[in-house]
Amino acid sequence: MIKRREFLINASLALGALAIAPTFAFGIKKRNIGLQLYSLRESLPKDVKGVLEQVVKAGYKEVETYGFSAKDGFFGTSAKDFKAILSDNGLKATSGHYDFSSFIDKNNSDFLKASIETANILGSEYLTIPWLSESVRTNADGYKKTALKINEAAILCKDAGLKLAYHNHDFEFKTFGNTTGYEILLNETDKKLVDFELDLYWAVRSGNNPLKLFKENPGRFTMWHVKDMDKTDSKLNTEIGKGAIDFKAIFAEAKLSGMKHFFVEHETNYYPNPIESVKTSCAYLEKYLL
């Protein structure tokens, strides 16, 4: 694996010429800027309507949901009402993070079916697996069994007109002999049914080069999480453009990646003024990367 510092240096050198050229020279059409709503996790549950209005004013066109409950919907707002608020603000919930643990760990499909129904109500394209419980990621065999369950879930999604995606953190890159959990998931899930949402921050923080992943798995990473890494403390996020990750080099290879959608996210290890912070990130993306 290429170390984070080497990636930052090598990617910058390799694509230096492109970095100073207009982004349209990269040969990809302009994308809508999306926001993973977890970035606003303190305020969203308290005022769903008001926060979504702020998201639009901050410059976003798409969102990725989180926090769905079969009992309470989205923080007490039903899927139909949540969809209405999105539509009133010109927002599309392209993807959603839904809890797959009951299906993967216990083969209980009830919540998965409720999630699929909700995603269709919202008009989403993707259901995304956000996390794996620790019990299924302790060894290579656990990842292989998980890949089989992901394929099963992907068939249910396909039958409902949806696509399934997998979102990473850093634990997937733990090695098991000559492979990693992430490689197992990439190799043993059905390429026609399962996409990947590459979290660029977690990939770089774990010592991996996103450009290398794109080259080895072209077209597989149809969604990205875009969040930057603090220059002095890699455990912290910062606004896009203020940190250590060379996003110009990464966006230059969007076509190779297969990227169709991306979402800004500020995670639990970051404590700014949330709405102003995501607004700053959106402005940088609009000005320098799109």
Order of alpha helices (4+ residues) and beta strands (2+ residues): alpha-alpha-beta-alpha-beta-beta-beta-alpha-beta-alpha-alpha-beta-alpha-beta-beta-beta-alpha-beta-alpha-alpha-beta-beta-beta-alpha-alpha-beta-alpha
